Every structure is written in C-alpha cells, then in structure tokens.
C-alpha cells in the first residue's frame, strides 16, 4: 500500500482545472445513461404497446455497460485514462448519430445495437473517470463522491430538460445529432487532459478488497444499492410513458415532468449531503423510504397532473438521501476502497438500475403500464428491509469485535 503522504502529495499536484476535467465525466455519464428514457416518447412508444421492445432497449444498454467493464480492466492499464476517455466519448458520439439516422420504420434491432454501443461507451467512461479522480478521492473522499453524484444527477437533469425544451422545435433526428455533439465536445476536453497514471500502478491488492467484501455487511450494501438504483431508474425510464397512457399527459408535458423528477432528485441529494451532518442517519433513511413509498402510492392512484407532480416530488426527495448515505457508510467501513474498484460496486448497482426498467417492459406487456409504479414500491420496501439487516449486522459485528478486543 503506498504511503498516505505520497497519495496526498499526488492529490495536491492535481490542479483545479484537471480536477474539474476529470469530474466532468460524471456529467457525460448521466447524459449517456438517461437519454433512453427521455427519447421513448419521441420515438412514439407511448402510442403503441410494444413494451417488450422498450424493455429490450434497456437490457441492451445494460449489456453494453457490462461488456465495457470487462474491457476496461485491461484497456486502462495498457492505454491509459486519456485514451479510454476519448475512446468512450467517440463511441458515444457514433451511437447517437446511429440513433439519429435510424429510420422510424427500421427494425428495433438497429436501435438496440446503437444502444448497446451507447452502454459500452458509458461503461468505459465510468471506469476511466473513477480512475482519473483517484487522487482527489484519497484527498477528500466525501467531497469527491458528493460532487461526482451531483454532476451525474445534473447530466440526467439536463438530458430531460434538453429533450423537453426541443420536443416541438426540432425533429428527433436533429435532437439526437445535438446530443451527439455533447460527447463530441468531451472528446476535445478529455484529449487535452493530463490525468495521473501512477495511481493505477499503486492500486491496493485486489485480494485485500475481495476479503473485505466477503463479509455479510458488504453484500448487504451492494444489494441495497442494486435495488435502490433499480427503484430510481424504474421511475426515470418509464415515467413519461406512464403519464401519457394513464393520465393523458402530452409527450412534451411528460418530459417536463421527467425533468421535474430529475430536478427533485438532484436538489434533494445536494440537501441530503448537508443533512447527513446534523440529522440521525437512521431517521433520515427511514423518512426517505416513507416519502418514496407515499409518492409511489400518490402517483399510482392520482387522476390529475397536480397529484402526479406531488407524487414525483415525494419520490425524488425520498430517493435522494439513500445513495449519499450509503456511500458515506461504505467509505467509513471499508477503508481500503479504491475508486477503480469502487467502480465495480457502482456498476453492479447500476446494473440493477438498468435491469429494472428492462424487466418492467416484460411485466408491462402482461399486466399493463400500471405495474411500473408497483415495482418501485416493492423495491423501496426491500431497501428498508436491507437497511434493517445492515443495522443488525453492524451491531452484531460491533459486539463481536468488542468481545474479541476484550
């Protein structure tokens, strides 16, 4: 393990512009992963009941991300962070262009292939960015993770805002070309970056990290993040179609409400970072789960836009504190966590985020679009149960350690 002084010294050498350049990748990651949910109404899937096709789109995005993780493990040490970031941005740009010029009447397979590439680009980007921010992470874990999460949420928010604001102004092709320009700009940003590569050579032994994750607490943390991401993305992926088909909201209106959801989640997450310092973590998580459940119930049974917006607000504010709270607990408990390996647990959790809306496509085909709200309700309850198990496991571990030390 490298001396702490060396790690901190490297962190101090990373100037402000390089720090911002590395962290900005999380904003692009948010754009890439949230684009599918925002474009479904633009592709007309609110007018047809091809829910299985929509589910396959999410699964394609997820498959690309999983394949990229395996490729990144060998690509980053050989080619470096800058090369991987530029490659990821280039593939994302090509994927958006492919989506832009895919004819409306074309087989869904072609969109699926483009989304597979988009997921692959997102996976490479995610892995490379986590490595690029390693010096900052060791210097200030809490601030780095908080800022990364905020930029990611901002990317999701900007995606929904951009699609909603241009829905009746430009064609779908033009909007997608505009989206292709975003990773195109990041190609320039990343190509001019100089990110540290020494930290890749000094990573903590994988065996030590694996040993940490053999205990039940680590498994519970990973599962909780898995299901929580699934809850968030079930709403994000299907909210526009749900609102259009159940409440008769216009496609543009549903996209503005999706923007409101991402905005609530973003603002709530920033506020939660401050509340963590003054509010009991157990109480905060309990109230978050209650708010999320109540929001899902309101959204399920509402018959007007006011009720829908109220439910969206409760869901966004309820979901918001869970991720920063768990990340903080992980950082305190697993001191050997390296951002490059943190990418692994984050990607595992994000797999749940993309699998959930994918599976929802199959369930909606059988039970109707109303099932979209049932799944997050069940998932939120499961998050609560897992949280109780984490508290119990932590208490037992504390008792055991106390006895051992005695």
N, C-alpha and C positions, 0 to 999 in steps of 0.2 A: 504493500500500500504506500503511495507516495506521501511524503511528509505534508502536514497541513500547511506549513509555511510556503512550500512550493506551489501548492494548489492556489492559495490565496494570492501569491505573487503573480501567478499567471492570470488570475482573475483581474488583478489591478492593471495589468498590461492591456487588457481589452478595453479600448476607449469607448466613449459613448456612442459614436456612430456605428461601430461594429456591433455593439450590443443591440442597438435598435435594428440593425440589418438582420441579425440572426433571429431575433424575436418576431420580426415582421412575417416570418414564415408561418407562424401560427395563424395570422390573419388570412393568408392564402389558403391554408389548410381548411379553415372554416368555409371559405368560398367554395372550394372544391367539393367538400362533403355535403354541403347544404343545398347545392344547386338543383339536385334532382327533385327534391320536394317542392321547390318553387316553380319548376318548369312543367310539372304534371298538368296543371290546368291549361298552360299554353299549348301543350300537345293534345289537348282535347279529351283527356281521360276522365273528366267529370261528366262527359256526355255519353260514355259507354261503360259497360260493366266488365271490362277486361281487367279485373283486379289481380288475377294471377300474373298477367303481364307486368303490372306495376310491381308486384312482389318480386318477380324475376329481375327487374331492373335494380332493385335494392340489393338483391343477392349477388348480382354481377359486380356492383360497386364494391361490395364486401369481399368478394373473391379476389378482385384486383388488389385490394389493400393487403390481404393475407399473403398473396404471392410476393408482393413487394417487400414485405418484412423479411422473407427468406433471402431474397436477392440483396437487400440492404446489408445484411450481416457480412457478406463477402465483398460487396461493392465499395462500401465506405472505407474500410481499411486499405483497399488496393488503390482506389481512385481519389479518395479524399472527399471532404464535405462539400467543397465548392462544386466539384464535378457532379456530385449527386444532386445537389440543389438545382443546378442548371438543367440537368437531365430531367428531373421531375417537373420543372416548370415547362420545359419544352414539350414533354409528353402531354401535360395538361392542356397546353395551348392547342396541340394537334387534336386532342379528344374533343374539345369544344368546337373546333372547326368541323370535325367529323359530324358532330351532332347538329351543327348549323345547316349542313348541306345534305343531311339525310332526308329524302323525300317523305312527305306525310304518309303516302301510301306504301312506303317500303316496309319490308318485314321487320318486326320488333327486334329480330336478331341483330340487325345492324346497329340499332341504338344500344343494345346490350353489349356489343363489342366495344363501342365508344365509351360506355360507362365502365366497362372492365378496365380500359386504359386510364380513365379518369381516376378510378380507385387505385390502380397501380401507381399513378403519379402521386396521389395523396399519401400512399404508404411510404414511398421513397422520401417524399418531402418530410413526413412526420419523423422518420428515423433520423434523417440528416439534421433536422432542426434541433432535435433533442441532444444530439452530439455537439452541435455548434454552440449551444448555450451552457455546456458543461461547466466552464469556468465561472460563469455567473451563478449557476446553481450552487456550487460549493461556497461561493462568496456570500450569498443570501438566498437560501432555499425558499423561504416563504414569499419574498417579493418576486422572485423569478417565476414561481409557479402561479402566483396570483396574476401577474402581468401576462403570462402566456395564456391562461384561461380567459382573461379579459379580451385579448386580441383575437383569440379563437371565436369567442362569442360575438365580437364586433364583426368578424368576417361573415358569420351566419346572418347577422342582422342586416349587413349591407347587401348581401345577396338577395334577401327577400325584398328589401327596400328598392333595389335597382330593378328587379323584375316587376314589382307592383307599379313603380313610377313610369315604366316604359311600356306597360302591357298594351295600351291602346295607341301608343305613339309610334312604335316601330314594329316591324314583323318579327316573328320568332327567330328567323334566320339572322336578322340584324342584331337582335338582343344577344344571341349566342356568340356572334362574331365580337360583340362588345365584351362579352365575358372572356373570350379567347385573348383579348388584349391585356387582361389583368395578369395572367401568368406570363404573357409576353413581356410586360414591364418588369416582372420579377426576374426574368432571365438576365436582364441588364443589372438589376440590383444585386443579385447573387454573384454574377460573374465578376463584379468589381469588389466583392467582399474578400476579406482575408481572415479566415476563421482558424482558430487554434487546432492543430493536428496532434500535438504532444499528448493531450489528454486521452486520445484514442490508444496510445501506446501504454498508458499507465492505468488502464481500467482495472478495477478490482476483480479478483478472480471470480469467474462465473460460479465456481463450486461454492464459494462463500455465500454468494447471493442465493443460490439454489437451496443451501442449507437453511437460510433464513425463511425461505418460502415453503419449507416442509412442515412448518407448524400450522395448526388449525387457524390461528389468527390471520395469517397471510392469505390462506384460502378464502376465509370469510370476507376479507377486504376485497379480494379480487372478484368474488361472486357478487358482492354488493355493488361494486362499480359496474359490473357487467349488466346487472338488471336495472340499475339506475339509468345508464346510458340508453338501454332499451326503452325505458319509460319516456325519456326525453325525445328520442327520435321516432317513437311511435306517434307522438303528437306532431312533431315537426314534419314528418313525411306524409301524413295523411290528413292533417288539419284542413287544408284548402278543399280537398275532395269531400271531406265530411261536411263542411259548412255549406258547400254548394248543393249537395244532394239531400241533406237533412233540413236545412233552413232556407234554401233557395237564394243564398247569397250569390252575388255576381262573382265571376272569376277574379276580377280586379279587387273587389271587396274582400274576398277570401285571402288574397295575397297581402292586402294591408293588415288583415287580422293575423296572418302569419308573421308579419313584421312586428306587430304588437307583441306576439308571443316571444319572439327572439329578444325584443327590447326589454320585456319584463324579466326574462331570464338573465339578460346581461346586467341590468341595473340591480336586480336582486342579488346577483353574485358579487358585484362590487360592494353593495351594502353589507352582505354577509361577511365579507373579509374583515370589516370593521367590527361587526357584532361579535365575531369569534373571540375578541379580546375582552368583552365586557359581559357576555351572556353565557350562561352554562351551556356547554356543548350538547349535553343530553336534552335539555329543554328546547334548545334551538332546533335540533333534528326532529324532536317529537312534534313541535309545532309546524315544522316544514312538511312533514308527512301528512298531518291533519289538513293543512291548507291544500296540498296537492290532491288528496282524496276528495275534499269538498269541491274543489274546482272541477275535477273529472265528473262528479255527480251533477253539478250545475250544468256543465257542457252537454252531458248526456240527455238531460231532460228539458233543457231550455227550448223555447219556441220563438225566440226573437234575438236580434243582434245584441241588445243590451245584456241579456243573460249570457250570451256567448262570450262577449268581451269580459264580463265579470269572471266567468269560468276560466278563461285564458289567463287573466291577471292572477288569479289564485294559483293556477297550475304553475305559471312561470315563477312566481315568488316562492311557491312551495318547493319546487325542484332546485331553486338557485343555491341554497346553502349546503346541499348534500355533498357535492363534489369538493368544494374547498375544505370542508370539514374533514372529509375522509383523507384527502391528500395531506393535510396537516398531521393527522394521526399516523399515516404511513411514514411520513418523514421523521417523526419523533421516535417511532418504534423500530424502524428498520434503518439504522444509521449507515449501513453500507450501500444504500440505494444509490445507484449511478444513473444519471439521466438516460444514457444509452440503453440501460436495462429497464429503466422506468418506462421507456417507450414500449417495452414488451407488455407490461401490465396495462398501460394505457390502450394499446392496440387490442389487447384481449377484451378490455371493457368496451372499446369502440366497436368490436365485432358484435357484441350484444346490441349496440345501438343500431347497427345496420341489419342485423338478422331479424330484429323485432318487426320493423315495418315490412320486411320481406315475407315473413311468416304471416303477418296480418293480411297480405294480399290473398293468400290461400284461404284464410278464415273468412275474409270479407266476401269471397266468391261464394261461399256456402251459406253464411249466416247474415250477410248484408253488411253495409258500411257501418252500422251502429256498433259492431264489435270493436271498432277502432278505439272507443273510449273504455270498453270493458277491460282490455288487456292492460293499459296503464294503471287502472285501478287495482287489478290483481298484482301487478308488478310493484306498485307502491306499498301495498300491504306486505309483500315478500321482502322488500327493502327494510321495512320496520322490523320484521322477524329476524332478519340477518343482523340488524343493528343490535337487537337484544342479545343475540348469540355472541356478538363481538364483545359486548359489555360483560357477559358471563364468562367468556373465555379469558378476557383481560383480568377479571377478578380472580379466577382460578389460577392463572399464571402468576399473578402477584402473590397469592397465598403460597404457591409452591416455591417461588423464588425466596420469599421471606423465610420459609421453613429451611430451605437449603442453606441460606446465609447464616441462619441461627445454628 
